[in-house]
Amino acid sequence: MMAVVLAVYVISISAVRYVPTHTAGLPVPMKLSEFGFFEGNMADQTPAEGVMPYTLNTPLFSDFASKLRFIRLPEGETVAYNDSIVLDFPVGTMIMKTFYYPKDERKPEKGRQLMETRVLLHEEEGWTAWPYIWDEDQGEAWLEVAGGNREVTWKDERGKKQALNYSIPNKNQCNGCHVSNNTLRPIGPTIRQLNGDYQYAQVNGHQLAAWRDANLLAGGPSDWAQAPRVPVWLDPADGTTDERARAWLDINCGHCHQPGGPAETSALNLHIHETDPIALGVNKKPIAAGRGSGGRLYSIVPGKPQESILLYRLDSDDPGIMMPELGRATIYPEAVTLIEQWIAEMDD
């Protein structure tokens, strides 16, 4: 019965798809609502017909912000199955990601604070990135190519009040993560990240099955268990320490630390497909870490996390030391603990 309900849901999603009306070189809408991505109250983030919500198994850390992700392909178009790199979406595809904080993580009914929505548009000349900032009354998000900062407070899952100055990147800063081999492209939507369940409006269903039923995805195995998958990194039951650590490093660091990425000159490759221990940082001396090395000699010292530069930089919020250097101003204790365990379990 669940499969039937899911099929009905995704077929209705695929009935109408949006084609951007602007052309390359012309301004995008000043108001997020003009894209037609959502219906009803904008703050509810209810996807319009033709818009598919999705999630990632292991997402990027962004100062504890939660995220809502949506994608819309042009009418009649699909994306071909590819089990190794980011999916090659057709021209006309739009991807949106809204960052928000629950007012109280223990009580979702208290609502949330929408901070920003980042838009990726695939045009004839390539992908472009556009940041939109939500106004105080949460009725609209406005284009702000210069980015900005917003104070935000919330209560965490323990009921403790948290506060930070949330940073919204400017348009050029988007390139700092999204550009590889001089080409801007999405980071998250890979088969390995999409290979999991999503709580749709009517039922919990498998994302890749939903995409294929909606004629968004072409190809792939009949059994999604045969497709690549990264674990949910916070769930020890979903993978080994190595699998979960590599998944976290891939999405948080691998888009820069890979050949062709912004950090390729470091010769540290944290992409999920890297298998060479030295390229991963094991007993590898830094090329230009500066004080970011903390006096340590190697990126990773097997069995000795406290002597490893990688852990030192993850466990810092000093702008001159911390990594990643963009997208965060706080330390993620759970991630630090996982990477510490990963290094500690390595054989000498």
Contacts in CASP RR format, 6 or more apart in sequence:
PFRMAT RR
TARGET T0000
AUTHOR 0000-0000-0000
METHOD contacts of the structure
MODEL  1
MMAVVLAVYVISISAVRYVPTHTAGLPVPMKLSEFGFFEGNMADQTPAEG
VMPYTLNTPLFSDFASKLRFIRLPEGETVAYNDSIVLDFPVGTMIMKTFY
YPKDERKPEKGRQLMETRVLLHEEEGWTAWPYIWDEDQGEAWLEVAGGNR
EVTWKDERGKKQALNYSIPNKNQCNGCHVSNNTLRPIGPTIRQLNGDYQY
AQVNGHQLAAWRDANLLAGGPSDWAQAPRVPVWLDPADGTTDERARAWLD
INCGHCHQPGGPAETSALNLHIHETDPIALGVNKKPIAAGRGSGGRLYSI
VPGKPQESILLYRLDSDDPGIMMPELGRATIYPEAVTLIEQWIAEMDD
2 203 0 8 1.000
2 204 0 8 1.000
2 205 0 8 1.000
5 202 0 8 1.000
5 203 0 8 1.000
6 200 0 8 1.000
6 202 0 8 1.000
6 203 0 8 1.000
6 205 0 8 1.000
6 209 0 8 1.000
6 210 0 8 1.000
6 213 0 8 1.000
7 213 0 8 1.000
8 202 0 8 1.000
9 200 0 8 1.000
9 201 0 8 1.000
9 202 0 8 1.000
9 203 0 8 1.000
9 210 0 8 1.000
10 52 0 8 1.000
10 200 0 8 1.000
10 210 0 8 1.000
10 211 0 8 1.000
10 213 0 8 1.000
10 214 0 8 1.000
11 213 0 8 1.000
11 214 0 8 1.000
12 49 0 8 1.000
13 47 0 8 1.000
13 49 0 8 1.000
13 50 0 8 1.000
13 51 0 8 1.000
13 52 0 8 1.000
13 214 0 8 1.000
14 50 0 8 1.000
14 214 0 8 1.000
14 215 0 8 1.000
14 216 0 8 1.000
15 49 0 8 1.000
15 50 0 8 1.000
16 49 0 8 1.000
16 50 0 8 1.000
16 75 0 8 1.000
17 50 0 8 1.000
17 72 0 8 1.000
17 73 0 8 1.000
17 74 0 8 1.000
17 75 0 8 1.000
17 76 0 8 1.000
17 77 0 8 1.000
18 35 0 8 1.000
18 36 0 8 1.000
18 37 0 8 1.000
18 48 0 8 1.000
18 50 0 8 1.000
18 51 0 8 1.000
18 72 0 8 1.000
18 74 0 8 1.000
18 75 0 8 1.000
18 94 0 8 1.000
19 74 0 8 1.000
19 75 0 8 1.000
19 92 0 8 1.000
20 92 0 8 1.000
20 94 0 8 1.000
20 121 0 8 1.000
20 123 0 8 1.000
22 28 0 8 1.000
22 29 0 8 1.000
23 123 0 8 1.000
24 123 0 8 1.000
24 124 0 8 1.000
24 125 0 8 1.000
24 128 0 8 1.000
28 119 0 8 1.000
28 121 0 8 1.000
28 128 0 8 1.000
28 130 0 8 1.000
28 143 0 8 1.000
29 35 0 8 1.000
29 143 0 8 1.000
30 142 0 8 1.000
30 143 0 8 1.000
31 140 0 8 1.000
31 141 0 8 1.000
31 142 0 8 1.000
31 143 0 8 1.000
32 42 0 8 1.000
32 117 0 8 1.000
32 119 0 8 1.000
32 132 0 8 1.000
32 140 0 8 1.000
32 141 0 8 1.000
32 142 0 8 1.000
32 143 0 8 1.000
33 42 0 8 1.000
33 140 0 8 1.000
33 141 0 8 1.000
35 94 0 8 1.000
35 96 0 8 1.000
35 119 0 8 1.000
36 48 0 8 1.000
37 47 0 8 1.000
37 48 0 8 1.000
37 51 0 8 1.000
37 70 0 8 1.000
37 72 0 8 1.000
37 94 0 8 1.000
37 96 0 8 1.000
38 44 0 8 1.000
38 45 0 8 1.000
38 46 0 8 1.000
38 47 0 8 1.000
38 48 0 8 1.000
38 51 0 8 1.000
39 46 0 8 1.000
39 47 0 8 1.000
39 48 0 8 1.000
39 49 0 8 1.000
40 46 0 8 1.000
41 139 0 8 1.000
42 138 0 8 1.000
42 139 0 8 1.000
42 140 0 8 1.000
42 141 0 8 1.000
43 114 0 8 1.000
43 138 0 8 1.000
43 139 0 8 1.000
45 68 0 8 1.000
45 98 0 8 1.000
45 114 0 8 1.000
47 53 0 8 1.000
47 70 0 8 1.000
50 72 0 8 1.000
51 70 0 8 1.000
51 71 0 8 1.000
51 72 0 8 1.000
52 70 0 8 1.000
52 71 0 8 1.000
52 72 0 8 1.000
52 210 0 8 1.000
52 211 0 8 1.000
52 214 0 8 1.000
52 216 0 8 1.000
53 68 0 8 1.000
53 69 0 8 1.000
53 70 0 8 1.000
53 198 0 8 1.000
53 200 0 8 1.000
54 69 0 8 1.000
54 70 0 8 1.000
54 71 0 8 1.000
54 189 0 8 1.000
54 194 0 8 1.000
54 198 0 8 1.000
54 207 0 8 1.000
55 69 0 8 1.000
55 198 0 8 1.000
55 207 0 8 1.000
56 69 0 8 1.000
56 188 0 8 1.000
56 189 0 8 1.000
56 193 0 8 1.000
56 194 0 8 1.000
56 251 0 8 1.000
57 192 0 8 1.000
57 193 0 8 1.000
57 194 0 8 1.000
57 195 0 8 1.000
57 196 0 8 1.000
57 229 0 8 1.000
57 230 0 8 1.000
57 231 0 8 1.000
57 232 0 8 1.000
57 233 0 8 1.000
57 247 0 8 1.000
58 193 0 8 1.000
58 230 0 8 1.000
58 231 0 8 1.000
58 232 0 8 1.000
58 233 0 8 1.000
58 244 0 8 1.000
58 247 0 8 1.000
58 248 0 8 1.000
58 250 0 8 1.000
58 251 0 8 1.000
59 67 0 8 1.000
59 251 0 8 1.000
60 187 0 8 1.000
60 188 0 8 1.000
60 251 0 8 1.000
60 252 0 8 1.000
61 252 0 8 1.000
61 328 0 8 1.000
61 332 0 8 1.000
61 335 0 8 1.000
62 99 0 8 1.000
62 327 0 8 1.000
62 328 0 8 1.000
63 164 0 8 1.000
63 166 0 8 1.000
63 167 0 8 1.000
63 327 0 8 1.000
63 328 0 8 1.000
63 329 0 8 1.000
63 330 0 8 1.000
64 101 0 8 1.000
64 156 0 8 1.000
64 162 0 8 1.000
64 164 0 8 1.000
64 330 0 8 1.000
64 332 0 8 1.000
65 99 0 8 1.000
65 100 0 8 1.000
65 101 0 8 1.000
65 115 0 8 1.000
65 166 0 8 1.000
66 99 0 8 1.000
66 100 0 8 1.000
66 101 0 8 1.000
66 102 0 8 1.000
66 112 0 8 1.000
67 97 0 8 1.000
67 98 0 8 1.000
67 99 0 8 1.000
67 100 0 8 1.000
68 97 0 8 1.000
68 98 0 8 1.000
68 100 0 8 1.000
69 95 0 8 1.000
69 96 0 8 1.000
69 97 0 8 1.000
69 98 0 8 1.000
70 95 0 8 1.000
70 96 0 8 1.000
70 97 0 8 1.000
71 89 0 8 1.000
71 93 0 8 1.000
71 94 0 8 1.000
71 95 0 8 1.000
71 96 0 8 1.000
71 189 0 8 1.000
71 216 0 8 1.000
72 93 0 8 1.000
72 94 0 8 1.000
73 79 0 8 1.000
73 89 0 8 1.000
73 90 0 8 1.000
73 92 0 8 1.000
73 93 0 8 1.000
73 216 0 8 1.000
74 90 0 8 1.000
74 91 0 8 1.000
74 92 0 8 1.000
74 93 0 8 1.000
76 215 0 8 1.000
77 90 0 8 1.000
77 92 0 8 1.000
77 93 0 8 1.000
78 90 0 8 1.000
78 215 0 8 1.000
78 216 0 8 1.000
78 217 0 8 1.000
78 218 0 8 1.000
79 87 0 8 1.000
79 88 0 8 1.000
79 89 0 8 1.000
79 90 0 8 1.000
79 93 0 8 1.000
79 216 0 8 1.000
79 217 0 8 1.000
79 218 0 8 1.000
80 87 0 8 1.000
80 88 0 8 1.000
80 218 0 8 1.000
80 219 0 8 1.000
81 191 0 8 1.000
81 217 0 8 1.000
81 218 0 8 1.000
81 219 0 8 1.000
81 220 0 8 1.000
82 88 0 8 1.000
82 191 0 8 1.000
83 191 0 8 1.000
83 192 0 8 1.000
83 220 0 8 1.000
83 227 0 8 1.000
83 228 0 8 1.000
84 228 0 8 1.000
84 273 0 8 1.000
85 190 0 8 1.000
86 185 0 8 1.000
86 186 0 8 1.000
86 187 0 8 1.000
86 188 0 8 1.000
86 189 0 8 1.000
86 190 0 8 1.000
87 186 0 8 1.000
87 189 0 8 1.000
87 190 0 8 1.000
87 191 0 8 1.000
89 95 0 8 1.000
89 122 0 8 1.000
89 186 0 8 1.000
89 189 0 8 1.000
90 122 0 8 1.000
91 122 0 8 1.000
91 123 0 8 1.000
91 124 0 8 1.000
91 126 0 8 1.000
92 121 0 8 1.000
92 122 0 8 1.000
92 123 0 8 1.000
93 121 0 8 1.000
93 122 0 8 1.000
94 119 0 8 1.000
94 120 0 8 1.000
94 121 0 8 1.000
94 122 0 8 1.000
95 119 0 8 1.000
95 120 0 8 1.000
95 186 0 8 1.000
95 189 0 8 1.000
96 117 0 8 1.000
96 118 0 8 1.000
96 119 0 8 1.000
96 120 0 8 1.000
97 117 0 8 1.000
97 118 0 8 1.000
98 114 0 8 1.000
98 116 0 8 1.000
98 117 0 8 1.000
99 114 0 8 1.000
99 115 0 8 1.000
99 116 0 8 1.000
99 117 0 8 1.000
99 118 0 8 1.000
99 166 0 8 1.000
100 112 0 8 1.000
100 113 0 8 1.000
100 114 0 8 1.000
100 115 0 8 1.000
101 112 0 8 1.000
101 113 0 8 1.000
101 115 0 8 1.000
101 152 0 8 1.000
101 154 0 8 1.000
102 108 0 8 1.000
102 110 0 8 1.000
102 111 0 8 1.000
102 112 0 8 1.000
102 154 0 8 1.000
103 110 0 8 1.000
103 111 0 8 1.000
103 112 0 8 1.000
103 113 0 8 1.000
103 154 0 8 1.000
103 155 0 8 1.000
104 110 0 8 1.000
104 111 0 8 1.000
104 154 0 8 1.000
104 155 0 8 1.000
104 159 0 8 1.000
105 154 0 8 1.000
105 155 0 8 1.000
105 156 0 8 1.000
105 157 0 8 1.000
105 159 0 8 1.000
106 155 0 8 1.000
106 157 0 8 1.000
106 159 0 8 1.000
113 138 0 8 1.000
113 152 0 8 1.000
113 154 0 8 1.000
114 134 0 8 1.000
114 138 0 8 1.000
114 141 0 8 1.000
115 133 0 8 1.000
115 134 0 8 1.000
115 150 0 8 1.000
115 152 0 8 1.000
115 166 0 8 1.000
115 168 0 8 1.000
116 131 0 8 1.000
116 132 0 8 1.000
116 133 0 8 1.000
116 134 0 8 1.000
116 141 0 8 1.000
116 168 0 8 1.000
117 131 0 8 1.000
117 132 0 8 1.000
117 134 0 8 1.000
117 141 0 8 1.000
118 129 0 8 1.000
118 130 0 8 1.000
118 131 0 8 1.000
118 132 0 8 1.000
118 174 0 8 1.000
119 129 0 8 1.000
119 130 0 8 1.000
119 131 0 8 1.000
119 132 0 8 1.000
120 127 0 8 1.000
120 128 0 8 1.000
120 129 0 8 1.000
120 130 0 8 1.000
120 178 0 8 1.000
120 186 0 8 1.000
121 127 0 8 1.000
121 128 0 8 1.000
121 130 0 8 1.000
126 183 0 8 1.000
126 184 0 8 1.000
127 178 0 8 1.000
127 183 0 8 1.000
127 184 0 8 1.000
127 185 0 8 1.000
127 186 0 8 1.000
128 184 0 8 1.000
129 171 0 8 1.000
129 174 0 8 1.000
129 175 0 8 1.000
129 178 0 8 1.000
129 184 0 8 1.000
130 143 0 8 1.000
130 145 0 8 1.000
130 171 0 8 1.000
131 143 0 8 1.000
131 144 0 8 1.000
131 145 0 8 1.000
131 147 0 8 1.000
131 168 0 8 1.000
131 169 0 8 1.000
131 170 0 8 1.000
131 171 0 8 1.000
131 174 0 8 1.000
132 141 0 8 1.000
132 142 0 8 1.000
132 143 0 8 1.000
132 144 0 8 1.000
133 141 0 8 1.000
133 142 0 8 1.000
133 144 0 8 1.000
133 147 0 8 1.000
133 148 0 8 1.000
133 150 0 8 1.000
133 168 0 8 1.000
134 140 0 8 1.000
134 141 0 8 1.000
135 141 0 8 1.000
135 142 0 8 1.000
144 168 0 8 1.000
145 170 0 8 1.000
145 171 0 8 1.000
146 170 0 8 1.000
146 171 0 8 1.000
147 168 0 8 1.000
147 169 0 8 1.000
147 170 0 8 1.000
147 171 0 8 1.000
147 173 0 8 1.000
148 167 0 8 1.000
148 168 0 8 1.000
148 170 0 8 1.000
149 165 0 8 1.000
149 166 0 8 1.000
149 167 0 8 1.000
149 168 0 8 1.000
150 165 0 8 1.000
150 166 0 8 1.000
150 168 0 8 1.000
151 163 0 8 1.000
151 164 0 8 1.000
151 165 0 8 1.000
151 166 0 8 1.000
152 163 0 8 1.000
152 164 0 8 1.000
152 166 0 8 1.000
153 161 0 8 1.000
153 162 0 8 1.000
153 163 0 8 1.000
154 161 0 8 1.000
154 162 0 8 1.000
155 161 0 8 1.000
155 162 0 8 1.000
156 162 0 8 1.000
164 329 0 8 1.000
164 330 0 8 1.000
165 329 0 8 1.000
167 327 0 8 1.000
167 329 0 8 1.000
169 326 0 8 1.000
169 327 0 8 1.000
173 326 0 8 1.000
174 184 0 8 1.000
175 184 0 8 1.000
176 256 0 8 1.000
176 262 0 8 1.000
176 326 0 8 1.000
177 187 0 8 1.000
177 255 0 8 1.000
177 256 0 8 1.000
177 262 0 8 1.000
177 326 0 8 1.000
177 327 0 8 1.000
178 184 0 8 1.000
178 185 0 8 1.000
178 186 0 8 1.000
178 187 0 8 1.000
178 255 0 8 1.000
179 185 0 8 1.000
179 261 0 8 1.000
179 262 0 8 1.000
180 255 0 8 1.000
180 258 0 8 1.000
180 260 0 8 1.000
180 261 0 8 1.000
180 262 0 8 1.000
181 260 0 8 1.000
181 261 0 8 1.000
187 251 0 8 1.000
187 255 0 8 1.000
188 251 0 8 1.000
191 208 0 8 1.000
191 227 0 8 1.000
191 228 0 8 1.000
192 227 0 8 1.000
192 228 0 8 1.000
192 229 0 8 1.000
192 230 0 8 1.000
192 272 0 8 1.000
193 230 0 8 1.000
193 251 0 8 1.000
194 207 0 8 1.000
194 208 0 8 1.000
194 211 0 8 1.000
195 207 0 8 1.000
195 208 0 8 1.000
195 224 0 8 1.000
195 227 0 8 1.000
195 228 0 8 1.000
195 229 0 8 1.000
195 230 0 8 1.000
196 206 0 8 1.000
196 207 0 8 1.000
196 208 0 8 1.000
196 224 0 8 1.000
196 229 0 8 1.000
197 204 0 8 1.000
197 205 0 8 1.000
197 206 0 8 1.000
197 207 0 8 1.000
198 204 0 8 1.000
198 205 0 8 1.000
198 206 0 8 1.000
198 207 0 8 1.000
198 210 0 8 1.000
199 205 0 8 1.000
200 210 0 8 1.000
206 224 0 8 1.000
208 217 0 8 1.000
208 220 0 8 1.000
208 224 0 8 1.000
208 227 0 8 1.000
209 224 0 8 1.000
211 217 0 8 1.000
212 218 0 8 1.000
212 219 0 8 1.000
212 220 0 8 1.000
220 227 0 8 1.000
221 227 0 8 1.000
230 243 0 8 1.000
230 246 0 8 1.000
230 247 0 8 1.000
230 250 0 8 1.000
230 251 0 8 1.000
230 272 0 8 1.000
231 238 0 8 1.000
231 239 0 8 1.000
231 243 0 8 1.000
231 244 0 8 1.000
231 247 0 8 1.000
232 238 0 8 1.000
233 244 0 8 1.000
233 245 0 8 1.000
233 247 0 8 1.000
233 248 0 8 1.000
233 335 0 8 1.000
233 338 0 8 1.000
234 244 0 8 1.000
234 334 0 8 1.000
235 244 0 8 1.000
236 244 0 8 1.000
238 244 0 8 1.000
241 338 0 8 1.000
241 341 0 8 1.000
241 342 0 8 1.000
241 345 0 8 1.000
242 342 0 8 1.000
242 345 0 8 1.000
244 338 0 8 1.000
245 338 0 8 1.000
245 339 0 8 1.000
245 341 0 8 1.000
245 342 0 8 1.000
246 272 0 8 1.000
247 272 0 8 1.000
248 335 0 8 1.000
248 338 0 8 1.000
248 339 0 8 1.000
249 270 0 8 1.000
249 339 0 8 1.000
250 270 0 8 1.000
250 271 0 8 1.000
250 272 0 8 1.000
252 324 0 8 1.000
252 335 0 8 1.000
253 270 0 8 1.000
253 323 0 8 1.000
253 324 0 8 1.000
254 269 0 8 1.000
254 270 0 8 1.000
254 271 0 8 1.000
254 272 0 8 1.000
255 261 0 8 1.000
256 262 0 8 1.000
256 263 0 8 1.000
256 324 0 8 1.000
257 263 0 8 1.000
257 264 0 8 1.000
257 266 0 8 1.000
257 268 0 8 1.000
257 269 0 8 1.000
257 270 0 8 1.000
257 271 0 8 1.000
258 264 0 8 1.000
258 269 0 8 1.000
258 270 0 8 1.000
258 271 0 8 1.000
258 274 0 8 1.000
259 269 0 8 1.000
265 287 0 8 1.000
265 288 0 8 1.000
266 286 0 8 1.000
266 287 0 8 1.000
266 288 0 8 1.000
267 279 0 8 1.000
267 284 0 8 1.000
267 287 0 8 1.000
268 279 0 8 1.000
268 280 0 8 1.000
268 281 0 8 1.000
268 284 0 8 1.000
268 286 0 8 1.000
268 299 0 8 1.000
269 276 0 8 1.000
269 279 0 8 1.000
269 280 0 8 1.000
270 280 0 8 1.000
274 280 0 8 1.000
277 283 0 8 1.000
278 284 0 8 1.000
280 300 0 8 1.000
281 298 0 8 1.000
281 299 0 8 1.000
281 300 0 8 1.000
281 310 0 8 1.000
282 298 0 8 1.000
282 299 0 8 1.000
282 300 0 8 1.000
282 302 0 8 1.000
282 346 0 8 1.000
283 298 0 8 1.000
283 300 0 8 1.000
283 301 0 8 1.000
283 302 0 8 1.000
284 298 0 8 1.000
284 299 0 8 1.000
284 300 0 8 1.000
285 297 0 8 1.000
285 298 0 8 1.000
285 299 0 8 1.000
286 293 0 8 1.000
286 298 0 8 1.000
286 299 0 8 1.000
286 309 0 8 1.000
289 309 0 8 1.000
291 320 0 8 1.000
291 321 0 8 1.000
292 309 0 8 1.000
292 312 0 8 1.000
292 313 0 8 1.000
292 320 0 8 1.000
292 321 0 8 1.000
293 309 0 8 1.000
293 312 0 8 1.000
294 309 0 8 1.000
294 312 0 8 1.000
294 321 0 8 1.000
296 307 0 8 1.000
296 308 0 8 1.000
296 309 0 8 1.000
296 312 0 8 1.000
297 307 0 8 1.000
298 307 0 8 1.000
298 308 0 8 1.000
298 309 0 8 1.000
299 308 0 8 1.000
299 309 0 8 1.000
299 310 0 8 1.000
300 308 0 8 1.000
300 309 0 8 1.000
300 310 0 8 1.000
300 343 0 8 1.000
300 346 0 8 1.000
301 307 0 8 1.000
301 308 0 8 1.000
301 343 0 8 1.000
302 343 0 8 1.000
302 346 0 8 1.000
302 347 0 8 1.000
302 348 0 8 1.000
303 343 0 8 1.000
303 344 0 8 1.000
303 345 0 8 1.000
303 346 0 8 1.000
303 347 0 8 1.000
303 348 0 8 1.000
304 343 0 8 1.000
304 344 0 8 1.000
305 311 0 8 1.000
305 339 0 8 1.000
305 340 0 8 1.000
305 341 0 8 1.000
305 343 0 8 1.000
305 344 0 8 1.000
308 343 0 8 1.000
310 323 0 8 1.000
310 339 0 8 1.000
310 343 0 8 1.000
311 336 0 8 1.000
311 339 0 8 1.000
311 340 0 8 1.000
311 343 0 8 1.000
312 321 0 8 1.000
313 321 0 8 1.000
313 322 0 8 1.000
313 323 0 8 1.000
314 322 0 8 1.000
314 323 0 8 1.000
314 331 0 8 1.000
314 332 0 8 1.000
314 335 0 8 1.000
314 336 0 8 1.000
314 339 0 8 1.000
315 331 0 8 1.000
315 336 0 8 1.000
316 322 0 8 1.000
316 331 0 8 1.000
317 329 0 8 1.000
317 330 0 8 1.000
317 331 0 8 1.000
319 325 0 8 1.000
322 328 0 8 1.000
322 331 0 8 1.000
END
